């Protein structure tokens, strides 16, 4: 009885300290004071960030920005998008022009340790590939001797392309562009024989070509390209919010919480994990200094991770990219949410 009494007292003490231990942090305070999240995104690539016919940004990265605005303000419209090129994105983040980057940015050791920035958690797994004209009849990339390859300045793809051709002793000619649309236009005009980039972006470029069936993404992959949200170093509370926000979207899919059933699940579920996730019990939101119903608000508005993927890359889209490593771990993929408890 004595030991049980001590344990109960310790648990109660920890619970009472939870709201006090969680600080909002300077970035979250600044975002709230401004009344708006400022989110760095791509200059334009289908599936991740591209304006629609009405000029409204659409894509996975765009929805991740909107979901974060919901977590903070319960309003998907309280976000301003800043389109950044590959060569300017990290400078813009470091200077405070944006609060966070959701911008197809590969997580690497040197980026994490030398730029004054920090990546939070992987939200998309990819790999470097090449897009070529189908009538080139190329089966393997090493067959493209003396080819002209479009690459993007300031990306890991520029480095991976050069390192691969050098490793197989095959000469090539790089043509460097700042933006994806510039590289795609050059490829379509015949200025390049191939485009070297991440496979998801190549599939997106292919879907926007005038004749998509004239192009093929070769099956070989030459690198690991895990995309992560980037923030500035030195704000642990902002890091925690970005990290656990991303995990929450994955956890929602794991638990079967969707846009269609979120309200019912919050009202009727007896699962402790679902009740925590949807804010019936408030500790997750309290630990981040945000609304206890933050995940419920997000999923009800934009869906869980799987719904985001299907909306922007699924079979019903022009891109039609199989989930592969972006599937849940229970379905053979790499998506795995750390326990939200």
Beta strands, then each sheet from edge to edge (+ up, - down):
strand 1: 37-42
strand 2: 50-51
strand 3: 57-58
strand 4: 79-84
strand 5: 100-101
strand 6: 117-126
strand 7: 128-133
strand 8: 147-152
strand 9: 172-177
strand 10: 194-198
strand 11: 215-217
strand 12: 225-232
sheet 1: 4+ 1+ 5+
sheet 2: 2+ 3-
sheet 3: 6+ 12-
sheet 4: 9+ 8+ 10+ 7- 11+
end
